[in-house]
């Protein structure tokens, strides 16, 4: 055991709390994915095992990447982030035009047997790029002159627009993270309000103008959600809605209700056969169905703990850049997790966001691990601060 512990400490550096949270959530993810994909046994007895091995392989690669970035100096590793951001723009454009289509959207680039979602790369790069811009102006809020603000808006707007073309919910997370960074970056409040208002109006205009691959789907899902919340649906409208995303939501609610107080146990989910994205978009429903209400409360609590530990880095980070990176990446990860859970309980319109570290996914998991590696790298400043304060 001591040898394993020493290897872990050697490969990973930073806040041990965050590392334990990641390990715990990853274990939950592997277990629930294997259970949710059990419905695929009808295609062959070894199909679930193939998916399990694939998930484990991606997870090992993710932990390896997280360890590498946790040991790196984040001040040096962010040197070429703008180049990476603009490269991700190009990849998103290629995916939109030539990428593999699924669910009515072209979000993936196919490279042999592997698929890659460039929006995950853009989300990480934009967060770090904005953190660098804001960190350089922490001591002088008046440095946000019109030319700087235009450069900031172009980065945010370019990234959000390209992602919006095929993935609206991810663009919302990216924009929300950008607003949070603007607040921590001491951008004047009036400027933030103006930027938010302009981008909100542009987003609504683009959606109702039919721009992008998912505009019609976005409008439909919002209408279904509003009608359901207001109770304005006729019997015929309910029957039509039940054939689409509303059907998935109802199955999710049934799963949560049936397992909340009397969990069915691992591998015994019944609604995994009805939920088309049981291992990703509606994984929270499967967790509650199989593990009960306690697991349903524990999962968001773990993400709140992660949020708290990531936010603490702001108070002891040696550089403004570290605090901003940790705040931005932590907010992005946690907000994505809660979006997924809110969808599963019907609190917001249906989106396609997975739960980081828990839902099935390749690119999403790798870039989530890299993001956590950056956060761990920032938390190393705590030990440096302790050493600096010693007499």
LUMDO-37775 format. One record per residue: y, z, x of N, C-alpha, C in turn; residue in three letters. Coordinates in pm, whole numbers, plus 50000, padded with zeros to 5 digits. Atoms other than C-alpha are relative to their C-alpha. Last residue first. Layout:
LUMDO-37775
> Y/Z/X/Y/Z/X/Y/Z/X/ALA
...
***
This chain:
LUMDO-37775
> 49909/49967/49891/53290/50925/51054/49939/49966/50134/UNK
> 50047/49888/49919/53078/50736/50798/50094/50028/50116/UNK
> 49931/49875/50038/53284/50521/50564/49953/50119/50081/UNK
> 49860/50008/49959/53187/50189/50732/50074/50131/49972/UNK
> 49991/49990/49854/52818/50274/50714/50145/50003/50046/UNK
> 50040/49864/49961/52839/50342/50341/50016/50020/50149/UNK
> 49887/49914/50035/53033/50017/50285/49971/50144/50038/UNK
> 49896/50024/49901/52768/49820/50475/50120/50091/49974/UNK
> 50042/49932/49878/52497/49978/50260/50105/49984/50110/UNK
> 49997/49856/50026/52680/49877/49943/49964/50078/50125/UNK
> 49870/49947/49958/52752/49530/50080/50008/50151/49980/UNK
> 50016/49947/49864/52380/49459/50046/50130/50057/50054/UNK
> 50023/49855/50008/52453/49426/49675/49973/50062/50136/UNK
> 49872/49929/50020/52605/49083/49743/49979/50151/50001/UNK
> 49926/50013/49875/52279/48950/49889/50133/50073/49991/UNK
> 50057/49904/49905/52093/49086/49588/50074/49996/50133/UNK
> 49958/49867/50046/52329/48894/49358/49948/50108/50095/UNK
> 49858/49983/49967/52277/48577/49563/50050/50139/49960/UNK
> 49994/49987/49854/51899/48619/49540/50144/50019/50047/UNK
> 50026/49858/49974/51942/48677/49166/49998/50027/50150/UNK
> 49883/49924/50045/52104/48335/49141/49982/50149/50028/UNK
> 49898/50021/49897/51825/48181/49349/50126/50079/49965/UNK
> 50039/49922/49883/51571/48337/49113/50102/49985/50113/UNK
> 49976/49859/50036/51755/48198/48810/49967/50089/50118/UNK
> 49857/49976/49982/51764/47860/48987/50040/50140/49954/UNK
> 49963/50010/49858/51387/47862/49031/50147/50033/50021/UNK
> 50048/49882/49928/51317/47989/48679/50044/49997/50145/UNK
> 49927/49883/50047/51535/47727/48508/49960/50125/50078/UNK
> 49867/50001/49940/51391/47446/48720/50079/50125/49963/UNK
> 50008/50022/49856/51035/47535/48619/50135/50011/50067/UNK
> 49901/50092/49947/51026/47684/48273/49988/49989/50150/UNK
> 50057/50102/49912/50826/47915/48050/50111/49907/50046/UNK
> 50045/50125/50062/51023/48204/47907/49942/49905/50103/UNK
> 50106/49970/50099/51035/48545/48075/49945/49871/49939/UNK
> 50110/49924/49940/51238/48512/48398/49883/50023/49906/UNK
> 50022/50007/49856/51545/48390/48205/49890/50095/50046/UNK
> 49966/49870/49942/51493/48385/47828/49973/49993/50149/UNK
> 50112/49911/49970/51498/48020/47721/50050/50136/50047/UNK
> 49990/49920/49879/51796/47849/47552/49877/50088/50021/UNK
> 50120/50026/49919/51730/47569/47306/49999/50080/50128/UNK
> 49967/50070/49876/51969/47676/47032/49870/49977/50077/UNK
> 50108/50028/49907/51922/47777/46668/50052/49923/50120/UNK
> 50073/50126/50020/52235/47905/46497/49897/49977/50109/UNK
> 49917/50115/49966/52320/48274/46550/49922/49872/49972/UNK
> 49861/49955/49992/52187/48609/46422/50097/49887/50031/UNK
> 49916/50069/50097/51856/48461/46301/50146/50039/50003/UNK
> 49980/49911/50116/51631/48715/46476/50096/49939/49899/UNK
> 50130/49959/50054/51489/48461/46725/50013/50089/49876/UNK
> 50058/50111/50077/51831/48302/46776/49871/50044/49932/UNK
> 49921/50011/50123/51983/48637/46878/49947/49887/49912/UNK
> 50044/49894/50091/51699/48684/47128/50076/49997/49868/UNK
> 50137/50026/50044/51763/48348/47293/49955/50103/49897/UNK
> 49993/50114/50090/52139/48405/47306/49862/49968/49944/UNK
> 49964/49949/50132/52070/48749/47453/50019/49887/49900/UNK
> 50111/49923/50057/51879/48603/47747/50033/50046/49858/UNK
> 50104/50095/50039/52145/48340/47814/49883/50071/49934/UNK
> 49954/50065/50124/52416/48608/47811/49898/49899/49951/UNK
> 50017/49907/50112/52216/48811/48065/50044/49936/49869/UNK
> 50142/49972/50025/52172/48527/48315/49983/50084/49874/UNK
> 50067/50123/50041/52530/48397/48295/49855/50026/49963/UNK
> 49959/50032/50137/52684/48745/48304/49926/49877/49949/UNK
> 50064/49902/50088/52483/48833/48614/50033/49972/49855/UNK
> 50142/50035/50012/52586/48509/48785/49926/50098/49909/UNK
> 50021/50127/50068/52955/48562/48714/49854/49967/49978/UNK
> 49960/49990/50141/52972/48932/48798/49970/49871/49925/UNK
> 50095/49913/50070/52770/48896/49120/50033/50009/49851/UNK
> 50129/50069/50008/52972/48596/49239/49901/50083/49919/UNK
> 49988/50107/50099/53300/48769/49152/49869/49924/49984/UNK
> 49991/49943/50134/53208/49089/49334/50005/49894/49892/UNK
> 50129/49941/50037/53093/48903/49642/50001/50056/49859/UNK
> 50094/50106/50033/53404/48683/49658/49867/50057/49953/UNK
> 49983/50039/50140/53635/48986/49642/49899/49894/49956/UNK
> 49910/50113/50019/53483/49100/49975/50015/49970/49851/UNK
> 49907/50002/49888/53318/49427/50083/50105/49891/49984/UNK
> 50011/50121/49920/53156/49469/49742/50108/49998/50108/UNK
> 50021/49971/49858/53162/49832/49633/49986/49875/50087/UNK
> 49932/49879/49951/53308/49830/49283/49983/50023/50149/UNK
> 49855/50022/49997/53223/49469/49191/50070/50119/50066/UNK
> 49964/50063/49873/52860/49525/49290/50150/49977/50012/UNK
> 49965/49897/49903/52828/49765/48998/50046/49942/50133/UNK
> 49857/49970/50014/52838/49467/48761/50045/50105/50101/UNK
> 49923/50111/49946/52500/49346/48887/50149/50026/49996/UNK
> 50017/49999/49855/52343/49687/48832/50078/49886/50066/UNK
> 49932/49884/49942/52488/49712/48483/49991/50001/50152/UNK
> 49857/50023/50010/52386/49360/48382/50079/50114/50067/UNK
> 49967/50102/49900/52033/49419/48509/50150/49973/50002/UNK
> 50010/49930/49871/52018/49739/48305/50034/49903/50114/UNK
> 49878/49921/49991/52141/49543/48003/50003/50079/50130/UNK
> 49892/50091/49965/51866/49289/48071/50134/50073/50006/UNK
> 50018/50040/49861/51607/49565/48080/50112/49906/50045/UNK
> 49956/49888/49917/51742/49711/47755/49988/49967/50148/UNK
> 49853/50005/49984/51713/49368/47591/50053/50115/50085/UNK
> 49960/50124/49933/51337/49372/47675/50153/49988/50011/UNK
> 50006/49987/49854/51275/49739/47592/50053/49875/50071/UNK
> 49883/49923/49956/51392/49709/47231/50005/50006/50153/UNK
> 49881/50069/50047/51152/49430/47132/50129/50070/50038/UNK
> 49975/50109/49906/50885/49590/47350/50125/49922/49961/UNK
> 49964/49937/49873/50916/49907/47143/50030/49894/50106/UNK
> 49858/49973/49997/50922/49703/46822/50045/50062/50132/UNK
> 49935/49908/50091/50574/49567/46876/50149/50022/50026/UNK
> 49976/49873/49932/50375/49419/47163/50080/50100/49915/UNK
> 50116/49949/49927/50208/49116/47005/50019/50141/50056/UNK
> 50121/50009/50081/50454/49022/46732/49881/50065/50071/UNK
> 49995/49896/50103/50752/49152/46928/49873/49999/49916/UNK
> 50003/49868/49933/50663/48945/47235/49997/50111/49897/UNK
> 50139/49976/49960/50582/48639/47022/49986/50136/50067/UNK
> 50076/49973/50122/50924/48658/46854/49854/50030/50032/UNK
> 49970/49862/50042/51094/48688/47193/49922/50038/49875/UNK
> 50092/49909/49932/50915/48373/47314/50025/50145/49958/UNK
> 50030/49890/50092/51094/48164/47054/49903/50101/50062/UNK
> 49888/49972/50088/51273/47911/47280/49977/50120/49908/UNK
> 49866/50012/49941/51016/47929/47562/50109/50042/49901/UNK
> 49996/49947/49864/50645/48005/47513/50139/49993/50062/UNK
> 50034/49858/49997/50651/47970/47133/50014/50061/50139/UNK
> 49956/49957/49867/50834/47639/47144/49973/50149/50017/UNK
> 50020/50112/49907/50662/47464/46851/50039/50036/50142/UNK
> 49875/50017/49925/50623/47788/46657/49981/49894/50109/UNK
> 49900/50061/50088/50337/47752/46408/50132/49973/50072/UNK
> 50052/50128/50047/50031/47817/46628/50100/49925/49914/UNK
> 49989/50094/49887/50220/48088/46819/49948/49862/49960/UNK
> 49890/50093/50022/50255/48250/46478/50025/49909/50120/UNK
> 50038/50103/50096/49913/48412/46490/50107/49891/49989/UNK
> 49893/50056/50083/49962/48619/46803/49945/49893/49908/UNK
> 50040/50004/50141/49647/48793/46922/50110/49947/49908/UNK
> 50091/50110/50028/49672/48728/47297/49962/49984/49855/UNK
> 49990/50120/49916/49823/49066/47377/49895/49895/49964/UNK
> 50062/49992/49869/49814/49311/47085/50008/49869/50076/UNK
> 50134/50060/50005/49874/49268/46714/49928/50004/50133/UNK
> 50021/50111/49905/50169/49504/46700/49856/49953/50003/UNK
> 50144/50007/49975/50192/49715/46384/49970/49883/50093/UNK
> 50054/49864/50007/50553/49830/46348/49850/50005/50025/UNK
> 49903/49897/49962/50724/49509/46460/49943/50140/50005/UNK
> 50043/49925/49883/50425/49276/46453/50089/50116/50038/UNK
> 50142/49966/50005/50443/49124/46106/49954/50087/50117/UNK
> 50027/49906/50109/50822/49135/46082/49854/50046/50001/UNK
> 49937/49871/49968/50876/48976/46424/49967/50105/49895/UNK
> 50070/49944/49884/50625/48699/46356/50055/50138/50036/UNK
> 50130/49952/50047/50766/48635/46009/49923/50068/50113/UNK
> 49975/49877/50075/51116/48614/46154/49870/50059/49947/UNK
> 49960/49898/49904/51002/48359/46413/50021/50135/49930/UNK
> 50123/49959/49933/50819/48156/46149/50029/50110/50103/UNK
> 50079/49918/50093/51137/48155/45943/49871/50047/50063/UNK
> 49938/49868/50012/51341/48040/46242/49920/50090/49906/UNK
> 50031/49926/49878/51101/47754/46312/50058/50142/49993/UNK
> 50143/49968/50005/51123/47637/45951/49961/50084/50121/UNK
> 50013/49882/50085/51504/47658/45963/49854/50043/49988/UNK
> 49987/49880/49918/51497/47421/46260/49986/50127/49918/UNK
> 49941/50013/49866/51365/47140/46041/50003/50132/50073/UNK
> 50076/50100/49926/51143/47106/45732/50049/49986/50144/UNK
> 50127/49942/49958/51270/47429/45584/49914/49903/50078/UNK
> 49977/49922/49878/51618/47278/45579/49871/50057/50055/UNK
> 49971/50095/49892/51505/47015/45328/50016/50073/50132/UNK
> 50124/50072/49971/51339/47276/45104/50020/49901/50113/UNK
> 50088/49908/49928/51647/47498/45127/49871/49930/50040/UNK
> 49949/49991/49863/51871/47207/45033/49913/50092/50085/UNK
> 50032/50125/49931/51658/47136/44725/50045/50005/50146/UNK
> 50145/50004/49977/51667/47499/44614/49961/49875/50077/UNK
> 50076/50024/50122/52044/47510/44657/49851/49996/50034/UNK
> 50096/50110/50005/52198/47665/44963/49933/49990/49863/UNK
> 49949/50112/50079/52517/47871/44937/49902/49885/49987/UNK
> 50084/50011/50119/52377/48206/45046/50041/49887/49910/UNK
> 49916/49987/50119/52671/48261/45282/49919/49992/49870/UNK
> 49929/49873/49994/52449/48333/45584/50083/50025/49874/UNK
> 50097/49891/50013/52207/48053/45495/50070/50136/49999/UNK
> 50049/49998/50139/52487/47807/45430/49902/50114/49978/UNK
> 49891/49951/50085/52651/47899/45762/49956/50008/49854/UNK
> 49975/49858/49972/52324/47864/45957/50106/50057/49906/UNK
> 50115/49925/50052/52225/47535/45795/50023/50150/50018/UNK
> 49993/50004/50145/52574/47397/45859/49888/50080/49936/UNK
> 49891/49910/50040/52568/47513/46222/50012/50003/49848/UNK
> 50043/49862/49978/52227/47357/46274/50107/50100/49960/UNK
> 50104/49963/50096/52329/47027/46116/49961/50146/50013/UNK
> 49936/49988/50131/52653/47001/46315/49899/50048/49895/UNK
> 49913/49882/49996/52471/47071/46641/50063/50023/49864/UNK
> 50086/49882/50008/52194/46821/46558/50082/50128/49998/UNK
> 50050/49990/50137/52449/46548/46483/49912/50124/49982/UNK
> 49890/49967/50091/52627/46614/46812/49952/50018/49857/UNK
> 50039/49891/50090/52307/46626/47021/50107/50035/49896/UNK
> 50127/50025/50066/52309/46302/47220/49967/50103/49891/UNK
> 50116/49927/49950/52673/46308/47316/49876/49977/49915/UNK
> 50019/50020/49857/52994/46209/47136/49880/50084/50047/UNK
> 50134/50051/49972/52960/46196/46758/49974/49973/50146/UNK
> 49985/50141/49968/53333/46230/46691/49866/49936/50035/UNK
> 49982/50073/50126/53263/46557/46511/50028/49852/50023/UNK
> 50118/49985/50087/53113/46702/46829/50016/49916/49874/UNK
> 50110/50080/49946/53381/46565/47062/49878/50004/49908/UNK
> 49966/50142/50016/53663/46701/46845/49886/49911/50047/UNK
> 50015/50031/50142/53499/47045/46821/50027/49851/49975/UNK
> 50143/49994/50032/53459/47058/47200/49975/49962/49854/UNK
> 50066/50120/49945/53817/46938/47261/49852/49997/49964/UNK
> 49958/50114/50082/53958/47204/47027/49932/49872/50047/UNK
> 50064/49984/50131/53757/47477/47201/50033/49882/49908/UNK
> 50141/50038/49987/53858/47349/47546/49928/50012/49867/UNK
> 50010/50144/49974/54227/47356/47457/49855/49955/50005/UNK
> 49963/50074/50122/54208/47701/47298/49984/49850/50018/UNK
> 50104/49981/50102/54017/47856/47589/50029/49916/49876/UNK
> 50118/50075/49955/54256/47707/47846/49890/50009/49895/UNK
> 49968/50143/50013/54560/47835/47653/49879/49915/50037/UNK
> 49996/50032/50143/54412/48182/47612/50024/49852/49977/UNK
> 50139/49997/50047/54324/48195/47983/49993/49963/49852/UNK
> 50066/50121/49948/54677/48085/48075/49856/49993/49951/UNK
> 49952/50113/50080/54831/48348/47850/49933/49870/50043/UNK
> 50062/50002/50131/54614/48614/48010/50042/49883/49914/UNK
> 49916/49946/50109/54726/48532/48363/49936/49981/49863/UNK
> 49922/50111/50055/54433/48456/48599/50082/50056/49885/UNK
> 49860/49966/50024/54328/48782/48755/50087/49880/49965/UNK
> 49920/50064/49896/54001/48648/48898/50149/50020/49983/UNK
> 50016/49921/49878/53809/48900/48686/50083/49942/50115/UNK
> 49950/49865/50028/53950/48735/48373/49992/50086/50125/UNK
> 49854/50009/50004/53904/48384/48512/50062/50136/49974/UNK
> 49953/50006/49862/53546/48474/48604/50152/49989/50006/UNK
> 50019/49867/49942/53477/48580/48246/50051/50004/50144/UNK
> 49896/49915/50057/53627/48253/48120/49991/50141/50057/UNK
> 49874/50038/49936/53405/48053/48356/50116/50086/49951/UNK
> 50001/49942/49866/53097/48242/48237/50130/49970/50074/UNK
> 49982/49856/50016/53184/48153/47878/50003/50072/50134/UNK
> 49859/49977/50031/53227/47787/47976/50029/50149/49985/UNK
> 49921/50033/49881/52889/47775/48147/50147/50029/49976/UNK
> 50023/49892/49904/52722/47954/47855/50084/49978/50126/UNK
> 49932/49882/50052/52882/47710/47609/49985/50118/50096/UNK
> 49857/50019/49971/52774/47414/47824/50082/50117/49949/UNK
> 49980/49971/49859/52419/47549/47811/50146/49983/50039/UNK
> 50007/49854/49981/52434/47560/47431/50018/50040/50146/UNK
> 49878/49930/50043/52557/47199/47409/49996/50149/50031/UNK
> 50042/49861/50014/52281/47035/47614/50121/50086/49967/UNK
> 50141/49988/50038/52278/46654/47627/49956/50144/49972/UNK
> 50054/50127/50049/52639/46537/47650/49855/50011/49954/UNK
> 49986/50010/50144/52759/46899/47679/49933/49874/49944/UNK
> 50112/49924/50057/52625/46922/48035/50000/49987/49848/UNK
> 50124/50068/49962/52857/46641/48147/49877/50072/49942/UNK
> 50012/50126/50074/53148/46787/47952/49868/49930/50031/UNK
> 50034/49974/50140/53096/47143/48077/49981/49870/49922/UNK
> 50135/49944/50011/53083/47039/48442/49959/50017/49855/UNK
> 50098/50100/49957/53386/46810/48429/49857/50049/49984/UNK
> 50012/50107/50099/53587/47055/48221/49897/49896/50037/UNK
> 50064/49947/50121/53520/47355/48443/49975/49888/49900/UNK
> 50135/49958/49965/53592/47167/48764/49924/50050/49877/UNK
> 50080/50121/49974/53889/46984/48614/49856/50036/50036/UNK
> 50038/50060/50129/54024/47307/48466/49916/49874/50018/UNK
> 50097/49911/50065/54019/47480/48806/49950/49937/49870/UNK
> 50124/50012/49924/54191/47184/48977/49890/50085/49938/UNK
> 50057/50131/50033/54455/47176/48701/49867/49980/50071/UNK
> 50058/49988/50133/54511/47549/48743/49938/49868/49955/UNK
> 50124/49921/49987/54563/47503/49116/49930/50010/49865/UNK
> 50099/50083/49931/54814/47221/49061/49867/50072/50015/UNK
> 50058/50107/50084/55002/47421/48796/49893/49917/50068/UNK
> 49899/50098/50039/55048/47729/49019/49933/49887/49921/UNK
> 50055/50092/50100/54793/48008/49021/50111/49908/49949/UNK
> 50049/50121/49934/54920/48160/49346/49942/49899/49901/UNK
> 49901/50106/50019/55126/48407/49142/49956/49868/50064/UNK
> 50020/50065/50130/54811/48623/49117/50098/49886/49975/UNK
> 49877/50064/50045/54846/48692/49492/49977/49925/49869/UNK
> 49884/49923/49954/54595/48932/49645/50132/49944/49948/UNK
> 49999/49865/50056/54307/48795/49440/50125/50078/50037/UNK
> 49870/49974/50060/54391/48432/49523/50009/50140/49938/UNK
> 49896/50035/49904/54110/48343/49766/50139/50034/49948/UNK
> 50000/49900/49893/53864/48528/49543/50112/49975/50100/UNK
> 49934/49880/50050/53958/48310/49245/50009/50107/50109/UNK
> 49861/50029/50031/53879/47984/49422/50076/50124/49957/UNK
> 49928/50022/49874/53560/48117/49580/50149/49975/49974/UNK
> 49987/49870/49935/53439/48258/49249/50077/49988/50130/UNK
> 49887/49931/50062/53510/47923/49084/50023/50136/50064/UNK
> 49879/50073/49963/53278/47750/49333/50125/50067/49942/UNK
> 49965/49965/49863/53009/48017/49293/50130/49932/50043/UNK
> 49971/49857/49995/53000/47986/48915/50045/50042/50140/UNK
> 49866/49980/50056/53024/47606/48933/50040/50147/50008/UNK
> 49898/50047/49905/52728/47586/49172/50141/50023/49947/UNK
> 49994/49912/49883/52497/47801/48957/50116/49960/50092/UNK
> 49958/49868/50048/52569/47615/48632/50016/50098/50116/UNK
> 49856/50005/50024/52551/47277/48806/50053/50136/49957/UNK
> 49934/50004/49870/52203/47354/48943/50152/50003/49983/UNK
> 50020/49866/49942/52077/47455/48600/50066/50010/50136/UNK
> 49901/49909/50058/52235/47139/48455/49985/50142/50053/UNK
> 49882/49983/49916/52032/46928/48700/50103/50098/49945/UNK
> 49887/49996/50092/51703/46980/48512/50127/50030/50079/UNK
> 49888/49922/49949/51418/46868/48738/50116/49993/49903/UNK
> 49877/50027/50074/51074/46740/48645/50108/50097/50045/UNK
> 49902/49893/50013/50773/46720/48875/50121/49954/49921/UNK
> 50048/49907/50102/50467/46494/48840/50101/50112/49971/UNK
> 50146/49990/49998/50646/46210/49022/49953/50092/49889/UNK
> 50034/50038/49863/51015/46290/49026/49850/50017/50016/UNK
> 50142/49996/49968/51132/46297/48664/49978/49948/50141/UNK
> 50033/50107/49907/51496/46384/48607/49855/50014/50039/UNK
> 50088/49983/49885/51536/46601/48300/49993/49872/50083/UNK
> 49950/49892/49913/51812/46646/48043/49925/50007/50132/UNK
> 50047/50035/49865/51780/46336/47825/50059/50100/50099/UNK
> 49901/49990/49894/51810/46469/47469/49937/49966/50135/UNK
> 49881/50075/50032/51635/46405/47136/50108/50005/50106/UNK
> 49921/49933/50102/51381/46681/47178/50130/49930/49969/UNK
> 50083/49905/50074/51258/46533/47503/50089/50073/49900/UNK
> 49947/49950/50127/51393/46235/47695/49898/50092/49933/UNK
> 50106/49988/50101/51309/46181/48060/50058/50064/49875/UNK
> 50093/49887/50000/51610/46076/48261/49897/49998/49889/UNK
> 50135/50043/49963/51768/45735/48316/49895/50109/49984/UNK
> 50022/50145/50015/52112/45758/48158/49854/49962/50018/UNK
> 49953/50044/50133/52157/46130/48093/49967/49854/49975/UNK
> 50095/49950/50099/51942/46228/48392/50038/49952/49860/UNK
> 50123/50078/49987/52149/46003/48618/49897/50043/49897/UNK
> 49974/50136/50050/52471/46158/48488/49876/49913/50007/UNK
> 49994/49988/50146/52332/46509/48538/50024/49862/49938/UNK
> 50137/49986/50049/52233/46412/48893/49996/50013/49848/UNK
> 50067/50130/49987/52583/46285/48971/49859/50006/49943/UNK
> 49939/50089/50100/52740/46602/48838/49931/49865/50001/UNK
> 50066/49970/50128/52490/46805/49043/50059/49917/49887/UNK
> 50132/50062/49998/52617/46630/49357/49925/50024/49870/UNK
> 49975/50141/50031/52972/46730/49264/49869/49920/50004/UNK
> 49955/50011/50139/52858/47092/49250/50020/49853/49962/UNK
> 50119/49987/50086/52659/47065/49575/50037/49986/49853/UNK
> 50077/50123/49981/52968/46933/49756/49875/50002/49912/UNK
> 49929/50105/50074/53169/47218/49608/49928/49866/50011/UNK
> 50032/49992/50143/52905/47469/49724/50071/49892/49919/UNK
> 50005/50138/50050/52924/47361/50089/49972/49996/49849/UNK
> 49906/50088/49931/53038/47692/50239/50005/49861/49938/UNK
> 49922/50067/50104/52861/47915/49986/50096/49896/50058/UNK
> 50086/50088/50080/52582/48013/50228/50077/49927/49890/UNK
> 50032/50123/49928/52831/48148/50482/49923/49901/49911/UNK
> 49874/50061/49957/52999/48414/50268/49975/49866/50069/UNK
> 49948/50083/50108/52666/48483/50094/50134/49935/50037/UNK
> 49861/49957/50015/52515/48597/50422/50065/49911/49896/UNK
> 49893/50083/49945/52148/48524/50372/50135/50067/49982/UNK
> 49978/49965/49860/51880/48788/50322/50113/49921/50064/UNK
> 49962/49859/49992/51888/48778/49942/50031/50043/50142/UNK
> 49858/49987/50031/51893/48397/49956/50046/50146/50005/UNK
> 49920/50070/49899/51559/48383/50137/50149/50021/49974/UNK
> 50001/49922/49876/51400/48648/49916/50087/49938/50107/UNK
> 49916/49883/50023/51506/48467/49596/50008/50086/50127/UNK
> 49860/50044/49993/51360/48141/49728/50094/50119/49983/UNK
> 49975/50037/49861/51024/48310/49795/50146/49958/50018/UNK
> 49985/49875/49924/51032/48481/49456/50030/49970/50147/UNK
> 49874/49936/50039/51094/48145/49288/50026/50127/50078/UNK
> 49893/50075/49937/50815/47972/49480/50137/50061/49970/UNK
> 50007/49970/49856/50576/48248/49375/50111/49927/50075/UNK
> 49949/49864/49982/50692/48210/49014/49999/50041/50147/UNK
> 49854/50006/50009/50647/47833/49023/50061/50137/50026/UNK
> 49953/50074/49884/50290/47878/49146/50152/49992/50002/UNK
> 50009/49911/49884/50220/48150/48890/50053/49931/50125/UNK
> 49897/49897/50014/50346/47931/48606/50002/50092/50120/UNK
> 49871/50065/49978/50136/47636/48725/50113/50102/49994/UNK
> 49989/50025/49857/49829/47857/48756/50134/49934/50034/UNK
> 49986/49871/49933/49883/47984/48402/50019/49981/50150/UNK
> 49862/49958/50019/49941/47633/48266/50026/50134/50069/UNK
> 49918/50091/49922/49611/47517/48416/50148/50039/49990/UNK
> 50010/49958/49861/49442/47827/48279/50084/49909/50091/UNK
> 49919/49879/49977/49572/47750/47929/49996/50047/50145/UNK
> 49856/50028/50007/49437/47390/47954/50084/50126/50021/UNK
> 49936/49963/49874/49089/47493/48072/50151/49978/49999/UNK
> 50016/49858/49967/48919/47507/47730/50076/50043/50126/UNK
> 50096/49982/49892/49056/47168/47618/49994/50145/50043/UNK
> 49998/50119/49915/49318/47027/47382/49899/50010/50115/UNK
> 50057/50109/50079/49237/47285/47112/49999/49868/50079/UNK
> 50144/50008/49974/49296/47547/47378/49935/49888/49920/UNK
> 50035/50131/49944/49666/47465/47353/49852/49986/50029/UNK
> 50019/50094/50111/49727/47756/47116/49957/49863/50050/UNK
> 50141/49997/50041/49667/47984/47412/49971/49905/49887/UNK
> 50060/50131/49974/50006/47872/47536/49852/49997/49965/UNK
> 49938/50099/50088/50169/48174/47373/49938/49862/50016/UNK
> 50039/49976/50139/49924/48415/47538/50053/49891/49907/UNK
> 50143/50028/50008/49960/48271/47887/49951/50017/49857/UNK
> 50016/50145/49993/50336/48264/47840/49853/49961/49987/UNK
> 49968/50055/50131/50333/48626/47722/49989/49848/49999/UNK
> 50095/49956/50105/50146/48750/48027/50028/49931/49868/UNK
> 50130/50060/49974/50341/48547/48285/49901/50034/49888/UNK
> 49996/50144/50021/50676/48640/48133/49866/49934/50018/UNK
> 49998/50023/50145/50600/49011/48107/49994/49850/49971/UNK
> 50135/49966/50046/50507/49010/48476/49989/49979/49850/UNK
> 50089/50111/49960/50830/48826/48558/49857/50026/49955/UNK
> 49980/50110/50095/51035/49077/48358/49909/49882/50032/UNK
> 50047/49959/50133/50888/49368/48556/50011/49885/49900/UNK
> 50146/49994/49995/50932/49196/48894/49943/50033/49862/UNK
> 50048/50137/49989/51294/49104/48814/49847/49997/50000/UNK
> 49979/50064/50130/51373/49457/48697/49943/49859/49999/UNK
> 50102/49946/50091/51216/49603/49012/50012/49938/49861/UNK
> 50129/50057/49961/51428/49373/49232/49889/50048/49906/UNK
> 50002/50139/50045/51744/49466/49043/49865/49936/50032/UNK
> 50007/49998/50147/51674/49836/49090/49989/49857/49946/UNK
> 50141/49987/50037/51595/49784/49461/49984/50000/49848/UNK
> 50022/49894/50099/51952/49660/49519/49855/50002/49954/UNK
> 49906/49978/50110/51959/49439/49829/49955/50112/49908/UNK
> 49896/49904/49967/51708/49287/50067/50093/50014/49881/UNK
> 49891/49984/50096/51380/49113/50004/50097/50106/50048/UNK
> 49964/50129/50059/51137/48973/50263/50120/50010/49907/UNK
> 49965/50095/49896/51112/49275/50492/50050/49869/49941/UNK
> 49871/49961/49944/51124/49529/50212/50048/49902/50106/UNK
> 49899/50020/50104/50845/49346/50032/50139/50031/50053/UNK
> 49978/50145/50012/50641/49323/50351/50106/49969/49896/UNK
> 49923/50044/49884/50687/49696/50417/50029/49850/49993/UNK
> 49863/49953/50016/50575/49784/50065/50089/49953/50115/UNK
> 49938/50081/50106/50266/49566/50097/50146/50039/49984/UNK
> 49981/50134/49945/50179/49733/50431/50068/49908/49900/UNK
> 49884/49995/49912/50237/50079/50285/50030/49863/50061/UNK
> 49879/50000/50083/50000/50000/50000/50127/50000/50087/UNK
***
